[in-house]
Amino acid sequence: MKIEKLTPEPVILAELGARLARVRKQQRISQQQLAEQAGLGVATLRRIEAGQDSQLSSWIKLLKVLGRTSAIDSLVPEKFESPMAEALRSRS
């Protein structure tokens, strides 16, 4: 599912939780293992994977353990230029 501007927040949370569970399973990590390595409770991880509201700090811990820190960086890039600024720069 593609997440778009008009996608309701509960649907986004459910999709992100499902994606997290998929990555965890692909890496053959149990919920217990991931939770322990991230310093979280298993119940917290289960809630996140179920699409319930969660703290960003919990997501950061989980993504670090799964080797997905580039995903964190792409959320809000360090440097961002508007399309107009990029177009003007390419003209020069």
N, CA, C and O atoms as a GROMACS GRO file, in nm:
protein
  368
    1MET      N    1   0.083  -0.118   0.000
    1MET     CA    2   0.000   0.000   0.000
    1MET      C    3   0.088   0.124   0.000
    1MET      O    4   0.186   0.134   0.074
    2LYS      N    5   0.052   0.218  -0.083
    2LYS     CA    6   0.125   0.344  -0.088
    2LYS      C    7   0.062   0.441   0.012
    2LYS      O    8  -0.059   0.458   0.014
    3ILE      N    9   0.145   0.503   0.092
    3ILE     CA   10   0.099   0.602   0.189
    3ILE      C   11   0.098   0.738   0.120
    3ILE      O   12   0.199   0.783   0.066
    4GLU      N   13  -0.017   0.802   0.124
    4GLU     CA   14  -0.031   0.930   0.057
    4GLU      C   15  -0.083   1.036   0.154
    4GLU      O   16  -0.116   1.006   0.269
    5LYS      N   17  -0.088   1.157   0.106
    5LYS     CA   18  -0.127   1.272   0.190
    5LYS      C   19  -0.262   1.252   0.258
    5LYS      O   20  -0.278   1.289   0.374
    6LEU      N   21  -0.358   1.194   0.189
    6LEU     CA   22  -0.493   1.178   0.244
    6LEU      C   23  -0.514   1.047   0.318
    6LEU      O   24  -0.625   1.019   0.364
    7THR      N   25  -0.411   0.966   0.329
    7THR     CA   26  -0.424   0.840   0.402
    7THR      C   27  -0.444   0.870   0.550
    7THR      O   28  -0.364   0.942   0.610
    8PRO      N   29  -0.551   0.817   0.611
    8PRO     CA   30  -0.576   0.844   0.753
    8PRO      C   31  -0.463   0.790   0.842
    8PRO      O   32  -0.402   0.687   0.812
    9GLU      N   33  -0.437   0.860   0.952
    9GLU     CA   34  -0.328   0.822   1.042
    9GLU      C   35  -0.338   0.677   1.091
    9GLU      O   36  -0.237   0.608   1.093
   10PRO      N   37  -0.457   0.629   1.132
   10PRO     CA   38  -0.463   0.490   1.178
   10PRO      C   39  -0.424   0.389   1.069
   10PRO      O   40  -0.366   0.285   1.098
   11VAL      N   41  -0.455   0.421   0.945
   11VAL     CA   42  -0.418   0.334   0.834
   11VAL      C   43  -0.266   0.338   0.813
   11VAL      O   44  -0.204   0.235   0.785
   12ILE      N   45  -0.208   0.455   0.826
   12ILE     CA   46  -0.062   0.468   0.813
   12ILE      C   47   0.008   0.389   0.923
   12ILE      O   48   0.104   0.316   0.896
   13LEU      N   49  -0.040   0.402   1.047
   13LEU     CA   50   0.021   0.328   1.158
   13LEU      C   51   0.011   0.178   1.136
   13LEU      O   52   0.106   0.104   1.164
   14ALA      N   53  -0.103   0.132   1.087
   14ALA     CA   54  -0.120  -0.012   1.060
   14ALA      C   55  -0.025  -0.058   0.950
   14ALA      O   56   0.034  -0.165   0.960
   15GLU      N   57  -0.011   0.023   0.846
   15GLU     CA   58   0.079  -0.013   0.736
   15GLU      C   59   0.225  -0.015   0.782
   15GLU      O   60   0.300  -0.107   0.749
   16LEU      N   61   0.265   0.086   0.859
   16LEU     CA   62   0.403   0.090   0.909
   16LEU      C   63   0.431  -0.027   1.002
   16LEU      O   64   0.538  -0.086   0.998
   17GLY      N   65   0.335  -0.061   1.087
   17GLY     CA   66   0.350  -0.176   1.176
   17GLY      C   67   0.366  -0.305   1.098
   17GLY      O   68   0.449  -0.390   1.133
   18ALA      N   69   0.287  -0.321   0.992
   18ALA     CA   70   0.297  -0.441   0.908
   18ALA      C   71   0.432  -0.447   0.837
   18ALA      O   72   0.492  -0.553   0.824
   19ARG      N   73   0.478  -0.332   0.792
   19ARG     CA   74   0.609  -0.328   0.725
   19ARG      C   75   0.721  -0.364   0.822
   19ARG      O   76   0.813  -0.438   0.788
   20LEU      N   77   0.712  -0.311   0.943
   20LEU     CA   78   0.812  -0.343   1.045
   20LEU      C   79   0.814  -0.493   1.072
   20LEU      O   80   0.921  -0.554   1.079
   21ALA      N   81   0.697  -0.552   1.088
   21ALA     CA   82   0.688  -0.696   1.114
   21ALA      C   83   0.748  -0.775   0.997
   21ALA      O   84   0.815  -0.876   1.018
   22ARG      N   85   0.722  -0.729   0.874
   22ARG     CA   86   0.776  -0.797   0.756
   22ARG      C   87   0.929  -0.794   0.754
   22ARG      O   88   0.993  -0.895   0.727
   23VAL      N   89   0.986  -0.678   0.783
   23VAL     CA   90   1.133  -0.665   0.787
   23VAL      C   91   1.191  -0.754   0.897
   23VAL      O   92   1.290  -0.823   0.876
   24ARG      N   93   1.128  -0.751   1.013
   24ARG     CA   94   1.174  -0.835   1.125
   24ARG      C   95   1.174  -0.982   1.086
   24ARG      O   96   1.270  -1.053   1.112
   25LYS      N   97   1.066  -1.027   1.025
   25LYS     CA   98   1.055  -1.168   0.984
   25LYS      C   99   1.155  -1.203   0.875
   25LYS      O  100   1.212  -1.312   0.875
   26GLN      N  101   1.176  -1.111   0.781
   26GLN     CA  102   1.274  -1.135   0.674
   26GLN      C  103   1.414  -1.154   0.732
   26GLN      O  104   1.495  -1.230   0.678
   27GLN      N  105   1.442  -1.084   0.842
   27GLN     CA  106   1.573  -1.096   0.906
   27GLN      C  107   1.575  -1.211   1.008
   27GLN      O  108   1.674  -1.230   1.080
   28ARG      N  109   1.465  -1.285   1.013
   28ARG     CA  110   1.453  -1.401   1.102
   28ARG      C  111   1.480  -1.366   1.249
   28ARG      O  112   1.554  -1.434   1.319
   29ILE      N  113   1.417  -1.257   1.292
   29ILE     CA  114   1.430  -1.212   1.430
   29ILE      C  115   1.293  -1.224   1.494
   29ILE      O  116   1.193  -1.180   1.438
   30SER      N  117   1.287  -1.284   1.611
   30SER     CA  118   1.160  -1.296   1.682
   30SER      C  119   1.124  -1.163   1.746
   30SER      O  120   1.209  -1.075   1.761
   31GLN      N  121   0.998  -1.149   1.784
   31GLN     CA  122   0.958  -1.028   1.854
   31GLN      C  123   1.037  -1.014   1.984
   31GLN      O  124   1.079  -0.904   2.020
   32GLN      N  125   1.055  -1.124   2.053
   32GLN     CA  126   1.130  -1.124   2.179
   32GLN      C  127   1.273  -1.073   2.157
   32GLN      O  128   1.322  -0.989   2.233
   33GLN      N  129   1.339  -1.125   2.054
   33GLN     CA  130   1.478  -1.086   2.026
   33GLN      C  131   1.487  -0.938   1.990
   33GLN      O  132   1.572  -0.866   2.042
   34LEU      N  133   1.399  -0.894   1.901
   34LEU     CA  134   1.403  -0.754   1.858
   34LEU      C  135   1.376  -0.660   1.975
   34LEU      O  136   1.444  -0.560   1.993
   35ALA      N  137   1.276  -0.693   2.053
   35ALA     CA  138   1.242  -0.609   2.168
   35ALA      C  139   1.360  -0.599   2.264
   35ALA      O  140   1.394  -0.491   2.311
   36GLU      N  141   1.421  -0.712   2.295
   36GLU     CA  142   1.536  -0.712   2.387
   36GLU      C  143   1.651  -0.629   2.332
   36GLU      O  144   1.709  -0.547   2.404
   37GLN      N  145   1.684  -0.649   2.204
   37GLN     CA  146   1.797  -0.577   2.144
   37GLN      C  147   1.770  -0.427   2.136
   37GLN      O  148   1.863  -0.346   2.142
   38ALA      N  149   1.643  -0.390   2.123
   38ALA     CA  150   1.608  -0.248   2.114
   38ALA      C  151   1.585  -0.186   2.252
   38ALA      O  152   1.570  -0.064   2.264
   39GLY      N  153   1.584  -0.268   2.355
   39GLY     CA  154   1.560  -0.217   2.489
   39GLY      C  155   1.414  -0.181   2.513
   39GLY      O  156   1.383  -0.090   2.590
   40LEU      N  157   1.325  -0.252   2.447
   40LEU     CA  158   1.181  -0.229   2.461
   40LEU      C  159   1.113  -0.353   2.515
   40LEU      O  160   1.170  -0.462   2.512
   41GLY      N  161   0.994  -0.338   2.564
   41GLY     CA  162   0.916  -0.452   2.606
   41GLY      C  163   0.852  -0.518   2.485
   41GLY      O  164   0.825  -0.453   2.384
   42VAL      N  165   0.828  -0.648   2.496
   42VAL     CA  166   0.764  -0.722   2.387
   42VAL      C  167   0.624  -0.666   2.362
   42VAL      O  168   0.580  -0.658   2.248
   43ALA      N  169   0.555  -0.627   2.468
   43ALA     CA  170   0.420  -0.572   2.452
   43ALA      C  171   0.425  -0.443   2.369
   43ALA      O  172   0.336  -0.417   2.288
   44THR      N  173   0.528  -0.363   2.389
   44THR     CA  174   0.543  -0.240   2.310
   44THR      C  175   0.561  -0.273   2.163
   44THR      O  176   0.497  -0.212   2.077
   45LEU      N  177   0.648  -0.368   2.134
   45LEU     CA  178   0.671  -0.409   1.995
   45LEU      C  179   0.543  -0.464   1.934
   45LEU      O  180   0.511  -0.433   1.819
   46ARG      N  181   0.471  -0.545   2.008
   46ARG     CA  182   0.345  -0.600   1.956
   46ARG      C  183   0.246  -0.489   1.923
   46ARG      O  184   0.178  -0.495   1.821
   47ARG      N  185   0.238  -0.388   2.009
   47ARG     CA  186   0.148  -0.275   1.983
   47ARG      C  187   0.189  -0.200   1.856
   47ARG      O  188   0.104  -0.162   1.776
   48ILE      N  189   0.320  -0.179   1.840
   48ILE     CA  190   0.369  -0.109   1.722
   48ILE      C  191   0.336  -0.188   1.596
   48ILE      O  192   0.286  -0.133   1.498
   49GLU      N  193   0.365  -0.318   1.598
   49GLU     CA  194   0.336  -0.401   1.481
   49GLU      C  195   0.187  -0.413   1.454
   49GLU      O  196   0.146  -0.439   1.340
   50ALA      N  197   0.105  -0.393   1.556
   50ALA     CA  198  -0.041  -0.398   1.539
   50ALA      C  199  -0.098  -0.264   1.490
   50ALA      O  200  -0.217  -0.252   1.465
   51GLY      N  201  -0.010  -0.165   1.476
   51GLY     CA  202  -0.054  -0.037   1.423
   51GLY      C  203  -0.108   0.059   1.526
   51GLY      O  204  -0.175   0.156   1.492
   52GLN      N  205  -0.079   0.032   1.652
   52GLN     CA  206  -0.124   0.123   1.756
   52GLN      C  207  -0.024   0.237   1.771
   52GLN      O  208   0.093   0.225   1.734
   53ASP      N  209  -0.070   0.346   1.825
   53ASP     CA  210   0.014   0.465   1.840
   53ASP      C  211   0.139   0.432   1.922
   53ASP      O  212   0.134   0.351   2.014
   54SER      N  213   0.249   0.495   1.888
   54SER     CA  214   0.376   0.467   1.956
   54SER      C  215   0.465   0.590   1.954
   54SER      O  216   0.438   0.688   1.884
   55GLN      N  217   0.570   0.582   2.031
   55GLN     CA  218   0.665   0.694   2.038
   55GLN      C  219   0.770   0.680   1.928
   55GLN      O  220   0.812   0.570   1.892
   56LEU      N  221   0.811   0.794   1.878
   56LEU     CA  222   0.916   0.796   1.775
   56LEU      C  223   1.045   0.733   1.829
   56LEU      O  224   1.116   0.666   1.755
   57SER      N  225   1.075   0.755   1.955
   57SER     CA  226   1.198   0.699   2.013
   57SER      C  227   1.197   0.546   2.006
   57SER      O  228   1.302   0.485   1.987
   58SER      N  229   1.081   0.485   2.020
   58SER     CA  230   1.072   0.339   2.008
   58SER      C  231   1.101   0.295   1.865
   58SER      O  232   1.172   0.197   1.843
   59TRP      N  233   1.047   0.368   1.769
   59TRP     CA  234   1.074   0.337   1.628
   59TRP      C  235   1.224   0.350   1.597
   59TRP      O  236   1.280   0.266   1.527
   60ILE      N  237   1.287   0.454   1.649
   60ILE     CA  238   1.430   0.475   1.624
   60ILE      C  239   1.510   0.357   1.677
   60ILE      O  240   1.599   0.307   1.609
   61LYS      N  241   1.480   0.312   1.797
   61LYS     CA  242   1.551   0.198   1.856
   61LYS      C  243   1.533   0.074   1.770
   61LYS      O  244   1.629   0.001   1.745
   62LEU      N  245   1.411   0.049   1.725
   62LEU     CA  246   1.383  -0.069   1.643
   62LEU      C  247   1.455  -0.062   1.508
   62LEU      O  248   1.514  -0.160   1.464
   63LEU      N  249   1.449   0.054   1.443
   63LEU     CA  250   1.513   0.069   1.313
   63LEU      C  251   1.664   0.057   1.322
   63LEU      O  252   1.728   0.006   1.230
   64LYS      N  253   1.722   0.102   1.431
   64LYS     CA  254   1.866   0.085   1.451
   64LYS      C  255   1.904  -0.063   1.457
   64LYS      O  256   1.998  -0.106   1.392
   65VAL      N  257   1.828  -0.139   1.536
   65VAL     CA  258   1.856  -0.283   1.549
   65VAL      C  259   1.842  -0.352   1.414
   65VAL      O  260   1.919  -0.442   1.383
   66LEU      N  261   1.743  -0.311   1.334
   66LEU     CA  262   1.718  -0.374   1.205
   66LEU      C  263   1.810  -0.322   1.094
   66LEU      O  264   1.799  -0.365   0.979
   67GLY      N  265   1.899  -0.229   1.128
   67GLY     CA  266   1.992  -0.176   1.028
   67GLY      C  267   1.924  -0.085   0.927
   67GLY      O  268   1.964  -0.080   0.810
   68ARG      N  269   1.823  -0.013   0.970
   68ARG     CA  270   1.747   0.074   0.880
   68ARG      C  271   1.762   0.221   0.917
   68ARG      O  272   1.666   0.297   0.905
   69THR      N  273   1.880   0.262   0.961
   69THR     CA  274   1.898   0.401   1.001
   69THR      C  275   1.888   0.496   0.882
   69THR      O  276   1.858   0.614   0.901
   70SER      N  277   1.914   0.448   0.761
   70SER     CA  278   1.899   0.535   0.646
   70SER      C  279   1.753   0.576   0.629
   70SER      O  280   1.724   0.684   0.577
   71ALA      N  281   1.662   0.490   0.672
   71ALA     CA  282   1.520   0.524   0.667
   71ALA      C  283   1.490   0.640   0.760
   71ALA      O  284   1.407   0.726   0.730
   72ILE      N  285   1.558   0.643   0.874
   72ILE     CA  286   1.539   0.753   0.969
   72ILE      C  287   1.587   0.883   0.906
   72ILE      O  288   1.520   0.986   0.914
   73ASP      N  289   1.704   0.878   0.844
   73ASP     CA  290   1.762   0.998   0.785
   73ASP      C  291   1.678   1.052   0.670
   73ASP      O  292   1.673   1.173   0.648
   74SER      N  293   1.612   0.964   0.597
   74SER     CA  294   1.534   1.010   0.482
   74SER      C  295   1.400   1.072   0.523
   74SER      O  296   1.336   1.138   0.441
   75LEU      N  297   1.357   1.052   0.647
   75LEU     CA  298   1.232   1.113   0.692
   75LEU      C  299   1.238   1.265   0.684
   75LEU      O  300   1.147   1.330   0.630
   76VAL      N  301   1.344   1.321   0.738
   76VAL     CA  302   1.365   1.466   0.734
   76VAL      C  303   1.512   1.486   0.700
   76VAL      O  304   1.598   1.486   0.788
   77PRO      N  305   1.542   1.503   0.570
   77PRO     CA  306   1.682   1.515   0.529
   77PRO      C  307   1.752   1.633   0.595
   77PRO      O  308   1.691   1.734   0.628
   78GLU      N  309   1.882   1.617   0.613
   78GLU     CA  310   1.961   1.724   0.673
   78GLU      C  311   1.954   1.850   0.588
   78GLU      O  312   1.939   1.961   0.640
   79LYS      N  313   1.964   1.830   0.458
   79LYS     CA  314   1.956   1.944   0.366
   79LYS      C  315   1.837   1.919   0.273
   79LYS      O  316   1.822   1.810   0.218
   80PHE      N  317   1.755   2.019   0.258
   80PHE     CA  318   1.640   2.008   0.171
   80PHE      C  319   1.631   2.132   0.086
   80PHE      O  320   1.632   2.244   0.137
   81GLU      N  321   1.622   2.111  -0.044
   81GLU     CA  322   1.604   2.223  -0.135
   81GLU      C  323   1.472   2.206  -0.207
   81GLU      O  324   1.436   2.095  -0.248
   82SER      N  325   1.402   2.313  -0.222
   82SER     CA  326   1.275   2.308  -0.292
   82SER      C  327   1.300   2.275  -0.439
   82SER      O  328   1.409   2.300  -0.490
   83PRO      N  329   1.202   2.222  -0.508
   83PRO     CA  330   1.217   2.195  -0.651
   83PRO      C  331   1.254   2.321  -0.730
   83PRO      O  332   1.329   2.314  -0.827
   84MET      N  333   1.201   2.435  -0.687
   84MET     CA  334   1.232   2.560  -0.756
   84MET      C  335   1.380   2.595  -0.739
   84MET      O  336   1.444   2.638  -0.835
   85ALA      N  337   1.434   2.578  -0.619
   85ALA     CA  338   1.576   2.607  -0.596
   85ALA      C  339   1.664   2.513  -0.679
   85ALA      O  340   1.766   2.556  -0.733
   86GLU      N  341   1.626   2.387  -0.689
   86GLU     CA  342   1.703   2.292  -0.770
   86GLU      C  343   1.699   2.330  -0.917
   86GLU      O  344   1.800   2.322  -0.986
   87ALA      N  345   1.581   2.374  -0.965
   87ALA     CA  346   1.569   2.414  -1.106
   87ALA      C  347   1.653   2.537  -1.135
   87ALA      O  348   1.718   2.544  -1.239
   88LEU      N  349   1.652   2.633  -1.044
   88LEU     CA  350   1.732   2.754  -1.063
   88LEU      C  351   1.880   2.722  -1.062
   88LEU      O  352   1.958   2.779  -1.140
   89ARG      N  353   1.920   2.632  -0.973
   89ARG     CA  354   2.063   2.594  -0.965
   89ARG      C  355   2.107   2.523  -1.092
   89ARG      O  356   2.219   2.544  -1.138
   90SER      N  357   2.022   2.441  -1.150
   90SER     CA  358   2.060   2.366  -1.269
   90SER      C  359   2.068   2.458  -1.391
   90SER      O  360   2.139   2.426  -1.487
   91ARG      N  361   1.999   2.571  -1.389
   91ARG     CA  362   2.007   2.668  -1.499
   91ARG      C  363   2.140   2.742  -1.499
   91ARG      O  364   2.188   2.787  -1.604
   92SER      N  365   2.199   2.755  -1.381
   92SER     CA  366   2.322   2.834  -1.370
   92SER      C  367   2.441   2.761  -1.423
   92SER      O  368   2.552   2.814  -1.421
   0.00000   0.00000   0.00000
